[in-house]
């Protein structure tokens, strides 16, 4: 449950609050940068485009409020400009009632009453009241805008009838001040009953007394008073009072409830009966529409299963009327609670149920249902769901692909249908046809960037050569930022200063990390097909890998590439190039790696390292962890929390395929090198062990003291496990025992 603190409406009739379910829990930083190539939970690009029917590629992970709009467009219906704006408001959670009260409403009332001569100054009015003494930081809108507008209109009518100087008018205004004194929730000011005066003044006073009880939270008394007014057909307030009695019951149900209940069921049920009577009354007149809204508010709580069916049908109406925003928000909240009725909510819940973070059994059930519904309905929404749910073994797959091929490119579903159809074609071995179509689609510059990236990733899976792979490996990330309210990643409001340099997505990085041998990685680093910053990334990681797997010949061959793409690093490698034997060469290479925490045996996946190569990253994205993947080390660095990451190697996707163009010799070499890397372990442990072994045999080597100092440093800032402290202490002890006068000993005050 999400509540607004301080001036956030808790109960607003016709508006659903108390039931907002946040899509993400947000906690304070740090905000760690990560490139996004396509959003999983929302459309790419401006939400205005999606609201207008430019759907791009719809994914199961999309939030239900986006999928509802998608379903409408997929069903051949549209949203008007006003409804598109309402959808944007719902997506941004801008669902605060439009009839809220603020300083301007209070000021207008004060100005109106100020026209009455000799009337005391207006008391301070706060339209918001605290929920309870136990929750003083949460407030609800007690006196909305229409309360002040109604008072101003009544004042105008009575002053026109009696005159501004009339004593009875001053008495009415003073009583109204008492009514509004209850708005802040602290006073309990009830106007006294009139013993004299006209029938109209008596009616006004009775209404003021009922309203004062309402705002003072005397809900039972307010119901009694409003019921009495409703029975008095001579009162000008008779027609509205039956509706206001129901409002009092609804407010009682929400505010005077047990902590263990969402609402007081008896009060809410009574309110529903009263509202149903009003709505069914052909003489209800002006209170009919507000009664319908309030009844919908009530039935959302008392009959959610019936209400979701009603809203399923609303979504499919050609003209959804002026209440679309409220109905849409009600619908979204019902869906978030798991309610499901007819086809629209069935599709949203089923398609959303196939998202990747759902349990496999749930995804399988959603997939089976999607295929069955497609066979039953042959509708466009279910075609998309069935395509997303299918694989190469799905029965009647070819007939489904045939229907998918008939969707015109003018359809809002076109890109989504083609995306899922192409995935199935690739899985069914129709790579040539899929490749031709993907190449044609990728030449279209009008598609959203995230959709292009999704298509490009499918193209990556069916490349025909190394150069073809390198052409499609770089992808530009979509401009994204973190929503400070929810912690969600959302499209960036401005592309200004946003880095657009292409990067490696997870698929490309996976190929480069574990499915290409060093000999092929050299070719990749040399290829002008890759931009220079990615050639540098490949060259650095390949050189580091060659050291770890003991391939010094490849490390030597990479010197020419490094000189071209990373001259500063290449210059620091002079001791490596001048080393006279393999043992010294290996040690100097370790020394270079220790001096450059950004060096890893894997290319960076998604984002390049935020710190420079030789700079320690503040969040321990330094060197590598035992899993050897291409992602950042964030969240994997501390032994106490992530022992599995650092104690042993775990291949996150052991069945990841080799590129079809890879030769058997290349596959064998890549497999052998990957197996060697899998035994290296976390960087601080490996580097410390190797440096200690060299120091034992070459204690006089001039770089040994500094290398020992750097290994101890690595045990503080790299990935650690339960073995790290022993190694850190061993390096610390060796350094202090053998080199007590060294500057590096003096700088090494602790082990970790």
C-alpha positions, 0 to 999 in steps of 0.5 A: 500500500502506498500512502502520500505523506503531507497533503497527499489525498488519502480518501477522495471519492471517485478516486482510487487511493489506498490501493496503489501498488508500487512497481518497484521498491526504492532505497537510497543509492548508490546509483550504479550505471548500467546501459540499457539496450531495450526496456523490459517493463515499458516502451522505448522512447516517448510514452506519447508515441505509445499512447498514440499507437506507435507500439514498437515491440511489445514484451511480456515484461511491460507493465499492465497499464501499458499492455491495456493500451496496447490491447486496445490498439491491437483490437482496432480501437484508438485513444482520443487526444484527451484519452492519450493524455489520461493514459500518460497521467496514469503511466506517470502515476499522476492520478491525484483528483482533479477536484482537490482543494488548495490555497486558491479555493480557500482564498476565493471563499475568504474573498467572498465572505469578506464582502459581508460588512462587520463580519469577523476575519476569516479563521485559518482553514486547512482543507487537509486532515491527518488520518489519525493521531497515530499517523500524523504524517499522513493526511487526506483531503477533508474539504475538497474544492467543490465544498468551497465552491458550493459555499460561495454559490450559496453565499451569492444566492442568499446575499442576492435574496437578503442583502449583504447587510442582513443579520441572518446572512452574517449568521449564516456566514459565521456558521459556515466558518464553523463548518470549515473549521472542522476541515483541518481535523483538529476542531469539533465545531458544530453550528447551533440549531436555529430557533427562529427565521425563515424555512430557507434559513432553517434548511441551510442551518440543518445542512451546515450542521450535517456538513460540520458533523461530516468534516468532524468525522462524526459519520454516524451523526452525519448520516442521520442528519443527511437522511433527515434532510433528504426526507424534507422535500421542501429543503433545497438540500433534499436532492443531494443529501441522500448522496451525501449520506452515502459519502459519509458511509464511504468515508467511515468505511475507509477511516473508521476501520480496524487496522487488520481491514482494508475497510469497514465492510458493513459501512461500505455495503450500506453505502453500496445499497444506497448508491445503487438506489440512487443510480436506479432512480430516474429522478436522481437528476444531478446526483446521478453521475457523481453517484455512479462514480462513487458506486464504482469506487465502492464496487471496486472494493466490494465486488472486484471480480464483477468490476473488472469484467465491467472495465474489460467491456469499457476498454472495448467501447469505441467511445469510453467517455470522459471517465476514461482516466478513472476507469483506466486507473481502476482497471490497472489497480484491479489487474495489479491485484490479480483480478481477471475477467474477460478477454482484455484482462485475460490477455494482459494477465497471460501475456504479462505472466510470460515475463522472464522473472516469473517462475518457469511453471507459471510461464509454461502455463501462460504459454499453453493458455496463449496458444489455446486462446489463439487457436480459439479466437484467431485475434491479433492480441492472442497471435502475439501472445502465442508467437511469444509463447511458442518454440520450434516444437509448437504444433501448427507453427508454420500455420501461425507463421503464415498468419503472422506474415499477413499482418500489414506493416501499417498495423500497430502490431507489425513490429511485434509480430515480426519480432516474435515470428523471426525468433521462431523462424531462427529456432526452426532453422529458417535462418536465411529467410530470417536474415534477409528480413532482419537486414531489411528491417534494420535498414529502417531508421524510423523504428524506436532504438530499443526495438532496433536493438531487439531485432539486431540481437536476433540478427547476431544469432545468425551471423555468417562470419566474424566480420558479420558478427562484428558489424552487429555486435555494437549497439547504442544504448537507449537513453535512460535515467533512474526515476527518483521516486520509484528507482525504476529505469525510465526513458531519459527526459533529455538526450543532452549529454547522454553517451551514445557510443555503442557497447556490447550487449549480453549476447555479444559479450557472451560470444566474445568472453567464452565462445571465441578463442584468443586467435579470433579475438586478435582478429576482432581487436584488429578489425576496423569494423568495430569502433576504436573504443570496443577494439580497445576493450577486446584487446585489453581483455584478450591480453589479460586472458592470454596471461591467465591461460599461459599463452604468452605468444598471444600476449606478444602478438597483441602488443601491436594492437594495443599500441594502436588502440591504447598507446598509454597502456602499451607504453607501461608494458615495456617491462613485459616486452623486455622480459628475458624469460617466461617466468619474468614475463608472467610476473611483469604481466601480473604487475601490470594487471595489479596496477590497472584494476580495470583489466579483466579477461572478459569484455565489458557487458552493457557498460564500460567500467566507470573508473579509468583503467588504472583507477580503483572503482569505489564500488569494487568493480576491480579486476574479476570475480570467480564467475568470469562473466562480462558484467560489473562486479557490483554486488559480487565483491563481498565474501560475506554476502556472495560466497558462491560468486567468489568461491567457485566458478559457475557458468551462467549459461553453459549451453550458450551456442557457438557461432555457426561460422566457428570452426571445430578447431576454434571451438576446441580452442575456445572451450579449452581456454574457457575451462582454464579461466574457470579454474582461475578463481577470484582476482585478488586470490589468484594474483596474490598467490602468483606474486607470492610464488614468484617472490619466493624464488626471486626475492631480489627482483626489484618489482617484488615489494611493490607487487606485494603491496599491490596484492594486499591492496587488491584484497581490499578492493577486489572480489573476496572470499573466505580464503582472501584474508589468509592470502592477504596476511601472507603477502603482508607478512612476506613484505614486512619480513623481507623488505622492512626498509622498502617504501612499499612496506611503509605504505602497507599498514594493514592486511584485509 
